[in-house]
Each structure stands twice: as structure tokens, then as C-alpha cells.
Amino acid sequence: MRFKQNFNELVLKRNSIRKYDFKAQLTKDELAEIENLLVSLPRLHKEEGEFSFKIIDKHTYDTTTGGKFKIQSPHYIMFYGDKSCDKALQNIGYVGQLLCLELVAIDIGSVWLGGTVQKVEQTDTKGEFIICIGFGRKAEDESFGVNANKRKKLDAVAEYDKNLENNPHIQLLENARLAASAMNLQPWFFVSDLAANKIHVYRKDPKILKVLKLPATLITMQKIDIGIAIAHFASTEFTTEQNVAERKGYVYETTLVF
Ligand SMILES: Cc1cc2nc3c(=O)[nH]c(=O)nc-3n(C[C@H](O)[C@H](O)[C@H](O)COP(=O)(O)O)c2cc1C
């Protein structure tokens, strides 16, 4: 898989692409390859958190759903599953983001689209619609490259040993810092335990969202964000374990064991 090579560079190259070249549609073979990749990419949770997907083009989308995404792209990956299952939401985020990294390696742009959920038909033979990713060849005036300045500083999203020279967790955390998130809210927090070679993953307690009167669908999106952030740790092999380490103001999600 391409994402294993040059992982750090792909993290720096990926950003949301919102303008596409509609004359340069992907070929049937290219789309079939992407579909195969989606099937074969590793799941974060293997036993639970099943989801399904289908790839459609803009024409199919426009004619079958009668709605329009604000962001128009030549192709869309529609994800379906059980919205109340956190593991399914994390799996979608994880696999979807690994795919976005794979795509940018071959100069194909992508964007997560969660803000248009209410306009899409809510059910399909494949289940309840959850989110989609628009993708295709970018327009000429769009460019690749993450804007690291638009992210919180590493110290605001992670606890780690800063005094240790060459702390190997810092590059892992820096990659996760640059992950995509709904409304760029970056609802994650990471705690590095270098002695055990583990990183605990947390999500901001959604109670704060209620205070800010943000939509409930954002909580669903933030569970997807956690899967996306965990995908940015995939430069190296890890397993997950649950070892509830509480933290005030956050929901404990999982522990990555490297
Ligand atoms: C779960 C999720 C939902 C998103 N929904 C939208 C959306 O509806 N419209 C949009 O333009 N961007 C959407 N985005 C893209 C984010 O705005 C973007 O990832 C964030 O601002 C960081 O920018 P970057 O991806 O260019 O690094 C979404 C991202 C995620 C992860």
C-alpha cells in the first residue's frame, strides 16, 4: 500500500480539495482500483463497527438524490452504517482517511463532506447514510499541501516528554495534529506514555458543544474525526487496547500500542 511509504510527506501533502477538474474524470479502471482499495484497507476495529460504501459519480448523485452538495466533485464515496455505533464511525474515519492519503499519493484530491447530510437520502440498501468523501482530479488553480498554521499547536493537543531529545512519539503526534476534522475543530487529545510505547486517545467532551449550541450531528462527525486522527498514526504498526485512563473534559477513546 502506498500510504506506508513516504507517510509523513503524504500527511503534509493532503488537504481538502474543493475545486475539481470535471473534464478529467477518473476512468472505470481507476475507480475499480479505488473500490478494491477501500475493501482491502485495514479496519481499525475488525470484529465490530461494520460499514458499507458505494462510489457514485456526480451525475448519479444529482439525478438519484435530487440534492446538491455545496462542494461539487466528479466522484463521491458514500458511507453507510449504524450512526449509533461509535466503532463504525471510527472505522469510516480511519479507512476513509487512509484512502485520502493513498489518493493524494497519485495526485487525486479529496474532501470529507459531512455538512450536507440532511440533503442526502437517509437510507439505502446499504444502510443509513453517514458521510461522504468527494474526490477527483483537482482544478488547476487548487494546490496540495496542508496548512499547518490552521491547526492547534502540538502542546494544545498532546501531552508528551518535550525534554527528551529525539522522542520518537513526537513525529507520530505531529502527523495526528495535521489530520482533517469537521469544521477544523480538532476535537482530539493525545497522551504519550513512552515507557510503555503507548498513546492514549481522547475526544473533547461533547457537553461543551451543547454550551456553544453547535448541531448534534457534529458529535457524530467528531467520532469520525477520531478515526481520521488515528489513521494519521498508521506510519507504523499498532494495535489497540482499552485501558480506561480518565481525563477531565475528555472522553477516553482508545489506547494505541506500538
Ligand atoms: C468529518 C468531516 C466533515 C467535513 N465536512 C465538510 C463539509 O461539509 N464541507 C467542507 O467544505 N469541508 C468539510 N470538511 C473538511 C474540513 O473543513 C477540513 O478537513 C478542515 O478545515 C481542515 O482542512 P484541511 O482538510 O484542508 O487540512 C470535513 C472534514 C471532516 C473530517
The ligand as a Tripos MOL2 file, in Angstrom:
@<TRIPOS>MOLECULE
LIG
   31    33     1     0     0
SMALL
NO_CHARGES

@<TRIPOS>ATOM
      1 C1        -15.9390   14.6460    9.3490 C.3       1 LIG1
      2 C2        -15.6320   15.8330    8.4480 C.ar      1 LIG1
      3 C3        -16.6540   16.5330    7.8190 C.ar      1 LIG1
      4 C4        -16.3520   17.6140    6.9610 C.ar      1 LIG1
      5 N1        -17.3780   18.2620    6.2940 N.ar      1 LIG1
      6 C5        -17.0750   19.2560    5.4210 C.ar      1 LIG1
      7 C6        -18.1210   19.8860    4.6560 C.ar      1 LIG1
      8 O1        -19.3080   19.5620    4.7870 O.2       1 LIG1
      9 N2        -17.7720   20.8530    3.7660 N.ar      1 LIG1
     10 C7        -16.4520   21.2290    3.5880 C.ar      1 LIG1
     11 O2        -16.1990   22.1170    2.7540 O.2       1 LIG1
     12 N3        -15.4440   20.6460    4.2920 N.ar      1 LIG1
     13 C8        -15.7270   19.6690    5.1850 C.ar      1 LIG1
     14 N4        -14.7130   19.0460    5.8880 N.ar      1 LIG1
     15 C9        -13.3070   19.4360    5.6700 C.3       1 LIG1
     16 C10       -12.7470   20.2540    6.8480 C.3       1 LIG1
     17 O3        -13.2960   21.5540    6.8120 O.3       1 LIG1
     18 C11       -11.2240   20.2900    6.7480 C.3       1 LIG1
     19 O4        -10.7250   18.9850    6.8940 O.3       1 LIG1
     20 C12       -10.5770   21.1680    7.8160 C.3       1 LIG1
     21 O5        -10.9660   22.5200    7.6640 O.3       1 LIG1
     22 C13        -9.0430   21.0960    7.7410 C.3       1 LIG1
     23 O6         -8.5890   21.4990    6.4790 O.3       1 LIG1
     24 P1         -7.7580   20.5360    5.5040 P.3       1 LIG1
     25 O7         -8.5300   19.2740    5.3300 O.co2     1 LIG1
     26 O8         -7.6100   21.3310    4.2190 O.co2     1 LIG1
     27 O9         -6.4250   20.2730    6.1310 O.co2     1 LIG1
     28 C14       -15.0000   17.9940    6.7650 C.ar      1 LIG1
     29 C15       -13.9810   17.2900    7.4130 C.ar      1 LIG1
     30 C16       -14.2830   16.2120    8.2250 C.ar      1 LIG1
     31 C17       -13.1580   15.4510    8.8440 C.3       1 LIG1
@<TRIPOS>BOND
     1     1     2 1
     2     2     3 ar
     3     2    30 ar
     4     3     4 ar
     5     4     5 ar
     6     4    28 ar
     7     5     6 ar
     8     6     7 ar
     9     6    13 1
    10     7     8 2
    11     7     9 ar
    12     9    10 ar
    13    10    11 2
    14    10    12 ar
    15    12    13 ar
    16    13    14 ar
    17    14    15 1
    18    14    28 ar
    19    15    16 1
    20    16    17 1
    21    16    18 1
    22    18    19 1
    23    18    20 1
    24    20    21 1
    25    20    22 1
    26    22    23 1
    27    23    24 1
    28    24    25 2
    29    24    26 1
    30    24    27 1
    31    28    29 ar
    32    29    30 ar
    33    30    31 1
@<TRIPOS>SUBSTRUCTURE
     1 LIG1         1 GROUP 0 **** ****
